[in-house]
Amino acid sequence: MQYILKNGSILDTKTGATHKGDLAIKNGMIVEPSLLQDGQVIDLEGRVISFGLWDCHAHPGSLMYDPKNEGYFQSVAEWTVRAGKNLLDSVDMGVTGVRTTSESIGIDIAWGKSFESGLFHGPRIKSSGPGLRVTGGHGTTYPKEHKEVHVEWVADGADGMRVAARRLIESGVDLIKLMITGGLYSEHETVEDNQFTEEELRAVMAVANNKAIPVAAHCGGARAAELFANLGGRSIEHGYVLDEKAAAAMAKNGTWLVPTIGVTADSSLMEADGWPEHAKSRAKQAAARHAESLRICLAAGVRIATGADLNPIGPRLHAEMRLLEEAGMSRLEVLDAATAGGRELNGMGDASAPTFGTLADLLILDKNPLEDIASLQSPAGVFIFGKIVKDWR
């Protein structure tokens, strides 16, 4: 289907400016209206056109801390169904793109293909497959272990990391996720203890760089972040305890920050989701420093993209945006991180407004989100892959 969108107010998330204009959509791309001869004409009647939202740190099938231990006994099929529902539901809340950062092998890739083909109307997916951790590293819940589902793979030593990275690339992932420091999840760790040796990190990065596969790192500590950035890492996830030196390395090397500020700032969520005491305590202790790390990165010019790390994707991403604003980002910075930032991080170009030559993942909004950010939670219309997946007419 081809469309001509007339009488829209096109939002630029870098400047906050809007301008009246017409856009056309053909083969999933935005093109000049003059290039279409028989496109379906849609009058937007002044509604705002924006790029769609991205959750750049998602685990679609995860039950997170899973206090009832349900997920440990579920089949891959059950996990897949839950992941799909989570992804499909997120579209109604304006999510047009999701980057997974540890999901059981094949689930995120398969859902991504089904959305791109039009079999289902879901978000554009950038898939990591399982994350890589060392024995006893971040993500372990020893002695508990999932029966069928494996959202992480264990690899040790430089050779082990090379093999694991090559297996992931062979499976068709878009990025690789590494657990290079501790975090909140596992009981016997801190948010910044190094878990990869330098040799292990250099080995996996060499494999990824050879194949031009971006790498995301679960990373709390400053020195691990600095080394990762200098090795060509694409993004630091969380960044609990960063400093000016780490931020400078990230800015210099083009390494992004996906802060997931909600995992330390949203105490009500921790209670509602049944977080264990060690995780709640560690999160509360890290909260102030986590927010400071975000501000240090902003001051250094590090690019920011949004990711919630929590489910369900739609509601948690909107909560993350609110918490980022409370942590010190302006509303315009948050909006840009959640839209154009996600697109650029995931290789979709650096445009900050829908324009000719950009991929047509769009929101049609009744209000300008800079004036009413809640308008993003219930967009009037949603386009993904250039197709209408939520219709306001």
C-alpha positions in Angstrom: 0.0 0.0 0.0 1.1 3.5 -0.8 0.0 6.6 1.1 0.1 10.4 0.8 -0.2 12.0 4.2 -1.4 15.6 3.8 -1.7 18.5 6.2 0.5 17.1 8.9 2.6 18.9 11.5 6.1 17.3 11.3 8.0 17.2 14.5 11.8 17.5 14.7 13.1 16.0 17.9 16.5 17.7 17.8 15.1 21.2 17.7 11.6 20.7 19.0 10.3 22.6 15.9 7.3 21.5 13.8 6.5 22.5 10.3 3.4 21.9 8.1 4.0 19.5 5.3 3.0 16.5 3.2 4.7 13.1 3.2 4.3 10.0 1.0 5.1 6.4 1.9 6.1 3.8 -0.7 7.8 0.4 0.0 8.3 1.2 3.6 10.1 4.5 2.9 9.1 8.1 3.1 9.3 9.7 -0.4 8.2 12.9 -2.0 4.5 13.0 -2.7 5.1 13.9 -6.3 6.7 10.5 -6.9 3.3 8.7 -6.2 0.7 8.5 -8.9 -2.0 6.5 -7.1 -1.3 6.6 -3.4 -4.1 6.6 -0.9 -4.6 10.2 0.3 -5.0 10.7 4.0 -5.8 14.1 5.5 -4.1 14.3 8.9 -6.0 17.5 9.7 -3.1 19.1 11.5 -2.1 16.1 13.6 1.6 15.7 14.6 3.8 13.3 12.7 6.7 11.9 14.7 9.2 9.0 14.5 8.0 6.1 16.6 9.4 5.0 20.0 12.2 2.6 20.5 12.9 0.3 23.5 16.5 -0.4 23.1 16.9 -2.7 26.1 14.2 -5.4 26.1 13.7 -9.0 27.2 10.3 -9.7 25.6 9.7 -13.1 27.1 11.2 -12.6 30.5 9.4 -12.8 33.8 12.2 -10.7 35.3 12.8 -11.8 38.9 10.0 -14.3 38.7 9.3 -14.7 42.4 7.0 -17.7 41.8 9.6 -19.4 39.7 7.1 -20.0 36.9 9.5 -19.3 34.0 12.0 -21.9 35.2 9.7 -24.7 34.1 8.1 -23.2 31.0 8.7 -24.5 27.5 10.2 -22.5 24.7 6.8 -22.4 23.2 5.2 -20.8 26.2 8.0 -18.3 26.4 7.6 -17.5 22.7 3.9 -16.8 23.1 4.5 -14.4 26.0 7.2 -12.6 24.1 5.0 -12.2 21.1 2.1 -10.8 23.1 4.4 -8.3 24.8 5.8 -7.1 21.5 2.4 -6.9 19.8 0.8 -5.0 22.8 3.6 -2.4 22.8 2.5 -1.1 19.4 -0.7 0.4 20.8 1.5 2.5 23.1 3.6 3.9 20.2 6.5 1.4 20.2 7.7 0.9 16.6 11.1 -0.5 17.4 12.6 -3.0 19.9 16.2 -4.0 20.5 16.5 -7.2 22.4 19.3 -7.5 24.9 19.2 -11.3 25.8 16.4 -13.5 24.6 16.3 -17.3 24.1 17.8 -18.3 20.8 15.5 -17.8 17.8 12.6 -16.2 19.6 13.4 -12.6 18.9 14.7 -13.4 15.4 11.5 -15.3 14.5 9.2 -12.6 15.8 11.2 -9.9 14.0 10.9 -11.8 10.7 7.2 -12.3 11.2 6.7 -8.6 11.7 8.8 -7.5 8.8 7.0 -10.0 6.5 3.6 -8.6 7.6 2.5 -11.9 9.1 1.8 -10.0 12.3 1.7 -6.2 12.9 4.5 -5.7 15.4 7.5 -3.5 15.9 10.8 -3.6 14.0 13.1 -5.9 15.9 16.9 -5.8 16.3 17.8 -9.1 17.8 20.6 -10.1 20.2 19.7 -13.7 20.9 21.1 -14.9 24.2 23.5 -12.7 26.1 27.0 -13.9 26.9 28.2 -14.3 30.5 31.0 -16.1 32.3 30.4 -18.9 34.8 29.0 -17.4 37.9 28.5 -14.0 36.2 25.7 -11.6 36.0 22.4 -13.4 35.3 23.1 -16.5 37.3 20.4 -17.6 39.8 22.4 -20.6 41.0 21.2 -23.2 41.9 18.0 -22.4 40.0 18.2 -22.9 36.2 15.7 -22.7 33.4 14.7 -26.2 32.2 14.3 -25.3 28.5 14.7 -21.6 27.9 18.2 -20.2 27.8 18.3 -16.4 27.6 22.1 -16.4 28.3 25.0 -18.6 27.2 27.9 -19.2 29.4 31.4 -18.9 27.9 34.8 -18.8 29.6 38.2 -17.9 28.3 39.2 -16.1 25.1 38.5 -19.2 23.0 35.2 -19.8 24.6 34.1 -16.3 23.9 35.2 -16.5 20.3 33.2 -19.7 19.7 30.1 -18.3 21.4 30.2 -15.0 19.5 30.6 -16.9 16.2 27.6 -19.1 17.0 25.5 -16.1 17.7 26.5 -14.5 14.4 25.8 -17.7 12.6 22.3 -17.8 14.1 21.5 -14.4 12.5 21.6 -11.9 15.4 21.8 -8.2 14.7 23.9 -7.5 17.8 25.8 -9.3 20.6 25.1 -8.6 24.3 27.8 -9.1 26.9 27.5 -9.2 30.7 30.9 -7.6 31.5 30.2 -6.5 35.1 27.9 -7.3 37.9 24.5 -5.7 38.4 21.3 -6.0 40.4 20.1 -9.4 39.4 22.4 -12.0 40.8 23.0 -12.3 44.6 26.7 -12.4 44.9 28.0 -9.4 42.9 28.1 -5.7 42.9 27.0 -3.3 40.1 30.6 -2.6 39.1 32.7 -5.7 39.6 34.5 -6.8 36.5 33.5 -10.3 35.3 35.2 -10.6 31.9 38.9 -10.8 31.8 40.5 -8.3 29.4 41.5 -11.2 27.2 37.9 -12.5 27.1 36.6 -9.0 26.2 39.2 -8.4 23.5 38.5 -11.8 22.0 34.8 -11.4 21.6 35.2 -7.8 20.4 37.6 -8.8 17.7 35.1 -11.4 16.4 32.3 -8.9 16.4 34.4 -6.1 14.8 35.5 -8.4 12.1 31.9 -9.0 11.1 30.8 -5.4 11.8 28.3 -6.7 14.4 27.5 -4.1 17.1 28.0 -5.1 20.7 26.0 -4.0 23.7 27.5 -4.4 27.2 25.7 -4.8 30.5 28.2 -2.6 32.3 28.1 -0.8 35.6 31.7 0.2 36.3 33.7 3.0 34.8 36.9 1.2 33.9 35.1 -1.6 32.2 33.1 0.9 30.3 36.2 2.8 29.3 37.9 -0.3 27.9 34.8 -1.5 26.1 34.4 1.9 24.4 38.0 1.9 23.3 37.5 -1.5 21.8 34.7 -0.3 19.6 31.7 -1.1 21.8 28.4 0.2 20.5 26.5 0.8 23.7 26.8 0.7 27.5 23.7 -0.6 29.1 22.8 0.8 32.6 26.1 2.6 33.4 25.5 2.6 37.1 28.8 4.0 38.2 30.4 5.9 35.4 32.8 8.8 35.7 34.2 11.7 33.5 37.0 9.5 32.1 34.7 6.8 31.0 32.2 9.3 29.6 35.0 10.9 27.6 36.0 7.6 26.1 32.4 6.8 25.2 31.9 10.2 23.5 35.2 9.9 21.6 34.4 6.4 20.3 30.7 7.0 19.6 29.6 4.5 22.3 26.0 5.1 23.3 24.4 4.9 26.8 21.1 3.2 27.3 20.6 4.1 31.0 17.6 2.0 32.0 17.2 4.5 34.9 14.0 2.9 36.1 15.8 -0.2 37.4 17.2 1.9 40.3 14.7 4.8 40.4 11.3 3.0 40.4 11.0 1.6 44.0 7.3 1.1 43.6 7.9 -1.2 40.6 10.4 -3.2 42.6 7.8 -3.9 45.3 5.0 -4.6 42.8 7.2 -7.1 40.8 8.4 -8.9 43.9 12.1 -8.1 43.7 14.3 -10.0 46.2 15.8 -8.0 49.0 19.3 -8.1 47.7 18.2 -6.5 44.4 16.0 -3.9 46.0 18.8 -2.9 48.5 21.4 -2.7 45.8 19.2 -0.7 43.5 18.3 1.9 46.2 22.0 2.2 47.0 22.9 2.7 43.4 20.1 5.1 42.5 21.8 8.5 43.2 25.0 7.5 41.5 23.2 6.0 38.5 21.4 9.3 37.9 24.7 11.2 38.3 26.4 8.9 35.7 23.6 9.8 33.3 24.3 13.5 33.8 28.0 13.0 33.4 27.5 11.3 30.1 25.1 14.1 28.9 27.7 16.7 29.8 30.4 14.8 27.9 28.2 14.6 24.8 27.5 10.8 25.0 24.5 9.9 22.8 21.5 8.5 24.8 18.9 6.0 23.7 16.0 4.7 25.8 15.5 1.2 27.1 13.4 0.0 30.0 14.8 -3.5 30.8 11.4 -4.3 32.3 8.1 -5.8 31.2 5.5 -5.1 29.9 7.4 -3.1 27.2 4.9 -0.4 26.5 4.1 0.8 30.0 7.6 0.4 31.2 9.1 2.4 28.4 6.8 5.3 29.1 7.7 5.1 32.8 11.4 5.1 31.8 10.9 8.3 29.8 9.3 10.0 32.8 12.1 8.9 35.1 14.8 10.1 32.7 13.2 13.6 32.8 13.2 13.5 36.6 16.9 12.4 36.5 17.9 15.5 34.6 17.2 15.2 30.9 15.0 17.8 29.3 11.8 16.6 27.7 13.2 17.3 24.3 16.3 15.2 25.1 14.1 12.4 26.3 11.9 12.5 23.2 14.9 12.6 20.9 16.5 9.6 22.7 13.3 7.6 22.5 12.7 8.2 18.8 15.6 9.4 16.7 18.2 8.1 19.2 16.8 4.6 18.9 16.8 4.7 15.2 20.4 6.0 14.9 21.7 3.5 17.5 20.2 0.7 15.4 21.6 1.8 12.1 18.6 3.6 10.6 20.3 7.0 10.0 20.6 10.2 11.9 17.5 12.1 10.8 15.6 13.7 13.7 12.3 14.2 11.7 10.4 12.2 9.2 11.8 13.2 5.8 12.4 11.9 2.3 14.5 8.8 2.4 13.8 7.7 5.9 12.1 4.4 7.0 8.4 4.9 7.7 8.0 3.9 11.3 5.8 6.8 12.4 3.3 8.0 15.0 0.3 10.2 14.3 -0.4 12.2 17.5 -3.4 14.3 18.5 -1.1 16.6 20.6 2.5 17.7 20.5 4.4 15.4 23.0 6.6 18.3 24.0 3.5 19.9 25.4 1.7 16.7 26.5 4.1 13.7 26.7 1.1 11.5 27.6 0.0 11.7 24.0 2.7 9.2 23.1 1.0 6.5 25.3 -2.1 6.4 23.0 -1.1 7.6 19.6 -3.9 8.1 17.1 -2.1 6.2 14.5 1.0 4.0 14.0 2.9 3.1 10.9 5.6 0.4 11.0 7.4 -0.8 7.9 5.3 1.8 6.0 2.1 0.0 6.9 -0.8 1.2 9.1 -0.9 -1.0 12.2 -3.1 1.3 14.2 -5.7 3.3 12.3 -7.3 6.5 13.7 -9.8 6.9 10.9 
